[in-house]
Amino acid sequence: MIDYENLGKLNQPFFKEFEESFHKTLTGGWYVLGKNVETFENEFASFTGSKYCLGVASGLDALILSLKAFNFQSGDEVIVPSNTYIASIIAIIHAGLKPVLVEPNIDTYNIDPLKIEEKITSKTKAILVVHLYGKSCEMDKITAICKKHQLKLVEDCAQSHGAKFKDKQTGTFGEFGCFSYYPTKNLGAIGDAGSITTYDIELLEKVKMLRNYGSKVKYVNDVVGYNSRLDEIQAGFLSIKLKKLNDINQHKRKLASIYLSNLKSDFIKPIVHPDYFDVYHIFNIRHEKRDELRDYLLKNEIKTEIHYPIAPHKQLAMRGILDNQNYPLSEEIHQTTLSLPISYFHTEDDINKVIDVMNKF
């Protein structure tokens, strides 16, 4: 059986260092907002080219706290792609704001810059871009729109650790870059974890208060905050894996190149363009008989995933929240996309076996 993902195998190369880091933290006796978090924040800021990085409890919290830091008014609008993972939209709602959905570019699966301006109103305050599957959005056009309309820019980088647009890393274009370190990510923790990157010291200080009960000084609370702190143990693990992130990304890019070169043209494959440095958190193809293809692969002992089977505006949780417009491109993607094995533990032989089976479908 070729697993889609196996976190034990994925993390096995790091077990010894993880154990040493855990023992050091355990015996050190400082478990919240200590040296491990500070070290990782500095390391990840340096890795991305950001000025600052702040550790939080999850990628969702990173998005919520970033939006809250702007002090927008209740009901202000935030533009977001219609085919994103629902967390991006949930964050807007939890921040007391209104999500306004914009269709993706069918080739990149990222928000289409040509469709953004038609959705901008007097209540629009920000654009939340999502660098889906490990490919950056078209950031030159999007930053120009933000500048023209004086909008804030938040980047959902949950799937794009190390991805670049024109040699500039995701998470460094907007006021905030929001990262998830969910275990399956290219840079994954052994539990939930997240961080926020920014170049603005005032915004950094706002988020720093928000993540810690609205407090700068212990027991002195200036705003109504949250408890959203990157764990010391997870920060230690992340520092270990960060040293190997370039290797992880290059391994996944190599596996992706094998798929791209050898899968037959029946499958709609990710586009490759010199402006984009893709890190392939997910390698997705599209096929009109997606469900039959998935069953066929499973019968041939190949596991796959669907990211994502239901469009956000079709989710029960969004009833009465999102508008009643149609999003045909989003629905087409959700109905036809299939994610193939592309983990750090997969070998080139694994990928060639998947290709061999798929090309007989």
PyMOL commands that set and color helices and strands:
alter all, ss='L'
color gray80, all
select helices_A, chain A and resi 7-28+35-48+59-69+86-94+113-115+117-119+132-134+139-149+201-210+232-242+245-262+290-299+312-314+316-318+328-336+348-358
alter helices_A, ss='H'
color red, helices_A
select strands_A, chain A and resi 52-56+77-81+98-102+124-130+152-156+164-165+168-169+176-180+194-198+215-217+220-221+276-277+283-286+337-340
alter strands_A, ss='S'
color yellow, strands_A
deselect
rebuild
show_as cartoon
